[in-house]
Amino acid sequence: MIQVTATIAISASQSDEIDTRNSNSLALLMPAAWTAAAITFLGAEKHGGTFLPIYDDSENEISVAVDKINVSTAISLAAISEELRPFRYIKLRSGVAATPVVQEAARTIQVIGKE
């Protein structure tokens, strides 16, 4: 089991790098406040690598809907786990590639997973 913290800094839209240790299943524990935006994912092949937006094979950006209802909740990523599994290193992004959403304050998201 892993449990790591992903932080999106104030006035930023991407978290720091997360080592998922190739977890088979991930979940997000959302903070009490969130500037409304979907969460999308960037993946890299190695620590400190080039992070690129993750899309499925139908060219849809992998995302999770997060609005004000989803604050202070746990969100399972089981439905998108196959798309995320190839990437040991990921970043969370507030918003989508075309329109990132900066967070109004620093946001800390707990990422948990089973190996």
HUPE-V817758 format. One record per residue. N is the residue number from 1. RES is the residue in one letter. OMEGA is omega in whole degrees, 0 to 359 (NA if undefined). Layout:
((N,RES,OMEGA) (N,RES,OMEGA))
This chain:
((1,M,175) (2,I,170) (3,Q,181) (4,V,179) (5,T,173) (6,A,181) (7,T,170) (8,I,183) (9,A,176) (10,I,180) (11,S,177) (12,A,180) (13,S,180) (14,Q,176) (15,S,170) (16,D,181) (17,E,179) (18,I,174) (19,D,182) (20,T,182) (21,R,179) (22,N,178) (23,S,179) (24,N,184) (25,S,181) (26,L,174) (27,A,178) (28,L,172) (29,L,188) (30,M,179) (31,P,182) (32,A,179) (33,A,182) (34,W,173) (35,T,190) (36,A,178) (37,A,172) (38,A,171) (39,I,174) (40,T,191) (41,F,173) (42,L,182) (43,G,177) (44,A,182) (45,E,182) (46,K,176) (47,H,180) (48,G,182) (49,G,177) (50,T,182) (51,F,181) (52,L,177) (53,P,180) (54,I,178) (55,Y,174) (56,D,183) (57,D,174) (58,S,179) (59,E,175) (60,N,178) (61,E,180) (62,I,183) (63,S,175) (64,V,178) (65,A,178) (66,V,176) (67,D,185) (68,K,178) (69,I,187) (70,N,178) (71,V,182) (72,S,178) (73,T,174) (74,A,181) (75,I,177) (76,S,176) (77,L,183) (78,A,183) (79,A,181) (80,I,185) (81,S,180) (82,E,180) (83,E,181) (84,L,188) (85,R,181) (86,P,187) (87,F,177) (88,R,182) (89,Y,180) (90,I,169) (91,K,173) (92,L,176) (93,R,173) (94,S,184) (95,G,182) (96,V,183) (97,A,183) (98,A,182) (99,T,176) (100,P,180) (101,V,178) (102,V,179) (103,Q,184) (104,E,176) (105,A,176) (106,A,180) (107,R,178) (108,T,180) (109,I,175) (110,Q,177) (111,V,180) (112,I,181) (113,G,176) (114,K,178) (115,E,NA))
